[in-house]
């Protein structure tokens, strides 16, 4: 085999590297991160130089992108630390929540990586590490928060705005607010960054973040809200699994406390409701003589699209769903009535179709209790499945058996008490009104 052939073969081998096939082994001794990893899609991409995490703006799901050419030559220890680095960005919300107003993109990117890398010891060459000789960070201590590193960073590294790897990114959402998970106190490094993407670029004067941060600031607020809700569930499951096994791997005790505390932060249910409705919209096309058909001009009428979400609102009539919550819920629906057409479906153990009414786009409504009795979720599910709806929202106390699957996306809205302890398990979204 000549040299050129060997190079081609070597390149082909590199491009076959699949991170997904190695992740379980790489995180074998990291129960917390292994749990996070199982719930984060990892996709090969040659569009970024190294790796990064982001929020998919279309699905509001977290995902990790990685370059196979970057991962293939690394040792297992290095690959493991890169994974933990990215997941730390997600867990501690460096972009969605904590980025200081007016912070220089490059400086913030560097600060988040310094906080994370303080507690990783097997990173590849080029990683930004506090106390590392020969770098502007040689005199900086380990174990501080991203905010601390931003405030104490050498001035020469704060001079420029964003760059190719800057804040951009499809940052991952998370919960806590600014300063959460470390604020300007010690210990954030223990938990590492929050939700940012990882791969290349972002440093000043030749110093670049090892991972890519190029999508961090490009996610709509409503998408961030639903992503944060999903992230909270991911982190909660990971914390529960780690606690049951009595092993958090390399996650320091102080960082564990921050993670658990972050789970207590509130999700803005109003933003989640708005996002659910907006993502339920579909294009309904109708003929129009006022619009020219581009393909068959003056022969066939044109088509115009009306994007109107048809949402079923099922209201549990049992006494445990109090009037205050109903009033609060309807007040928000009145604000959102310009986005969709609602069909209100009161139910107890059954649906009385004579009590179902349509709530046309733009109308304002007040809540009235029209039934009483027990609760059966199969009744409204059957009603909705037999008709054309884009989304189904059930306002309830969740105190009834799990219903049959829904043919459209379904979301549950309830009180904080019942949101924490639903009667049944489901992968569908459960949002607390508070």
Protein Blocks (a to p, Z undefined) as FASTA:
>chain_A
ZZklmmmmmmmmmmmpcfklmmmmmmmmmmklmmmmmmpccdddfkbfkbccdddfklop
acddddfklmmmpcfklmmmmmmmmmmmmmnommlmmmcghiafklmmmmmmmmmmmmcc
kbcehiacehiahiaklmpcehiafklmmmmgcfklmmpccdfklmgdjddddfbdehia
hijaehjlmnopabdcfbehjieehiacfbdcklmmmccfklmmmmmmmmmmmmmmmmmm
mmmnopghjacfklmmmmmmmmmpccdfklmmmmmmmmmpccdddddfkbccfklghkbc
cddddddddddddddfbfklcfklmmmmmmmmmmmmmmpccdddddfkbccfklgccdde
hiacddddfbecdddfklmmmmmmmpccfbdcdddehiacdddddfbdcdddddfklmmm
cfbdcfbdcdddZZ
